[in-house]
Amino acid sequence: MDGAITCKITDVQHFRSKVTCFSKLGAIKVIADKLTDVQLDMFSRSCFGKLFKMNELKFAGQFMHNLLLRQVECDDDAELWFALPNDSVIRFSIQEFGLITGLDCGPYPKDWSSDDCTTVDPFSRRIFNGSSKVSNKTLDATFRSASLDNDEDIVKLALLYFLEIVLLGKDPKNQIQMENIRKLDDMNAFNNFPWGRRSYDMTLRGMKKDFKKMAANVGNRKKGHKADATFYSLSGFPYAFQVQVFCLLIL
């Protein structure tokens, strides 16, 4: 980052807040306990195979909140910069996200759109009874109660479960984009899709959106007084940023 460092919120404007994240790493154990050895082997050979083996981390909410308060001005909307207490500055971009997760962070295919679509595909008909509206809560219940008879379908469902619950972490009441489900009809296309970029976009959007909420809270407080404690949750996969900062501090 070139030029002088300007924090979006000054030290005197910092305020307390409780932070959680929608991404649930406990989903990894749910999948591991659910699938048979054969099915786990099939899952391990997918685009999420390596990340599936990661150890479960605890989300450091207070740590993340303090970092978000140290966000500095940046001209690039595709990345975030933060000023650490030791006067160093770190960048969080898709490059760091890709190195940490090992996911494909390449460009989206030209024919891909993030717009929601209600077209019901064969996999949805088999697993979700043809519904064009499936929430993360419904996905969780469906996966936990699913039959293990069809190896291919249960592995596809596990991949969707990992994608939505871990990598695209969002409010359980939110609807899953049907495009994500439809990709499961072509496993080659699913495994070659840049899910890392999709996860990063969700993560970045969540961090920016919730930062705006923080700024609004700061604007409502009286000078010289701490703002009332707030609560918010981060979407996407903020664990990647947490790991990045932990590694930098250790080194």
N, C-alpha and C positions, 0 to 999 in steps of 0.2 A: 504494500500500500504506500503510495507516494503522498508527500505533503504532511501537514500537521494533523495530529489525531484529535478528533472532536467526538466526545461521547454524546450519545443522544439524550442521556439522563445524567445529570451531575451527581456527585457523591451525596450532596445534601438532599437530593430528591429521592434517594433510595428508600424503599419501603419493604415491609415484610409481606410474604405471601407463601401459601402452601401450594406446591406444584406436584402433580402426578403426570403419568403419561398413559395414553390409551393402549399402547403396544404392550402385550402381555407375553413375556418370555415363558411363562408357565405352560403356554400352548405346546412347547417342545416336548415336555414330559407327557402331556395329554396324547400327543401323536405317538410318541415312543411306546406308551402303555397300550394304545389302541391297536396298532398295526402288528401283524404277524412278522416273523423274521423275513419271509419272502417279500412282503410288502415294504418293510423297512429298507430292504436292499434296493427295491425299485425306487423308493423315495430318495435314497442316498445317491442315486445316479442321475437325479434331476438337477435343475439349475439351482436348487436350494440345498443340495446335499451337504456341501461343506459348511454352510452357515448353520445348518441344523445341528451340527456337532458342537456348537459353541457352548461354553458354560453359562449357566444362568447368572445374570447380573442383577444387583439391586439398583433400582433407580434412585439416584441421589437428587431428590427434588430441590432441596435447599441450595445445593451446589449449582444446579442448573439455573435456578432463579437468580443467584448472584452473578452468574455469567451473563445472563440475558440483560441484566441491569447495566452491564459494562459494554454493551454493544456500541460500536462506533459508526460514524457516518461512512457510507460506502456508495460509490456511484454505480456499482455493478449489482443489479437486482438478483443475479443468480448465485450470490454468495453473501456470507455474513462475516464481519470482523469483530473481534473482541479484544479489549485492553485488559490484561491480567494485572494483578496487584504488584508484580515485580517489574512493571513498566514495559513488558514485552507485549507484542500484538500478535494474535493468531487469526488465521483464516479458516472458515468452514465453508468448503465448496464441494462440488460433486467429485473433484479429484480425491480429496481426503475421504469422502464417503465411500468411494469405490475401493480405495486401498484398504480401508478398515473392514468393509463387508465382503469384499471379493465378488460382489454382484456385477452383472453387466450394466454399465452406466452409459452405454453408447446412445446415439440419437434414436428417436422414435422412428418407426417405419413411416414412409410417406403416406400410407393409406390408413394410419392409426388416428383415432380421435378419442379424446377423454370425455366427450359428450355422452351422457347416459342414453341407453337405447333399450327399448322394451321388447325387442325381438327375442323370443324364447328358442333356445337351441336344444338339441337332443339330450345333452347331459342334464340340463335343467329339468327337462320333462321327466327323466328317470329319477333324479335325486330330489328335486324340489316341487314335484307334481305340476310342472309347467308354469309355476308362478314367475311373473316378471318383476316381482318386488321381494327381494330376500335381504333381510337385515343381518348384521353380524351376530345378533342374538339368536336368530333363527339358524344361521350357519353353525354356531356353537352347539345348539341342541341337536341339530341334524347329524353332525359329525359324531357326537358322543353316543348317539343311539343307532348309528348306521350298522347295517349287516356287513360282515366280512367276507361274504360269499364271492363277490366279484373283485378280484385283486386290482384290476385296472381302474374301476370306478372308485374304490375306497382310497386308492393312492391319489387319484385326481382330486378327490374331496379333501384329502390331507394337504395337498399342495395349495388348494384354495384357502383352506383353514390357516395354513402358515402365512400365506400372502396377506390375507385380510387381518388376521389377529395380531401378527407379529410385525410385518414389514409396512403395512399401510395403516397401522393402528389408528382407530377412530372410535367415536362413540358407538357402543353396541346397538343403539337404536338406528344408526344410519344405514341406508340401503347400499348394497354391493352393486357396483356397476356391472350390468349384464355382459358388457364386453369382456370383463375379466373372467366370467364364467364361460362365455362362448369360446374363448381361446383354448379351453381344455379339450375341445373336440379335435384339436390338432396339437398333439403333444410336442411335435417338432417346433411349431410356431410358438407354443407356450414357453418352451425351454430356451428359445432364442430371442424372446422378447426382452428389452432392457428394463427389467423390473427394478434394477438398482436406481435408474433414473426416475422411475415412477415413485419409488419409496423416498428418494431424496426430495423430489418436488413436494411430496406430502409433508415431509419433515420441515423443509424450509418454509412452506406456507404456514404450518402450525406455529413455528417459532416467531414468524413475523406477525401473524394475526394476534397472538397472545401478547406480543410486545406492545401492540397498539392498545390493547386493553389495559396494560400496565401504565402506559403513558396517560391514558384517560383518567386512571385512578390518581396518578400523581397530580394532574391538573386540578383535581377536586380537593386536594388537601390544603390546609392552612400553612402559611409560612412558619417554619420553625417547629412544626409538629409532624410526627410520623403519621403516615396514612394508615387507615384501618387495614388489618390483615385481609388479604383477598385469597381466592382459590381459583386455580385454572388447571387444565390438562393439556398436554402437548400431543399432537397427532403425529403420524408417521413413525419413524424409527429413531428417536433422539438418543438412543443408547450409543449410536455411532459417534456422535459429537462428545458424549460423556467419555467414551473410551479414548478418543483423540486427545482430549485435554488431560486425562489421567496419565496417558503415556508421555505427553510433553512435560508434565510436572515431575514425573519420575526421572526422566532423562535430564 
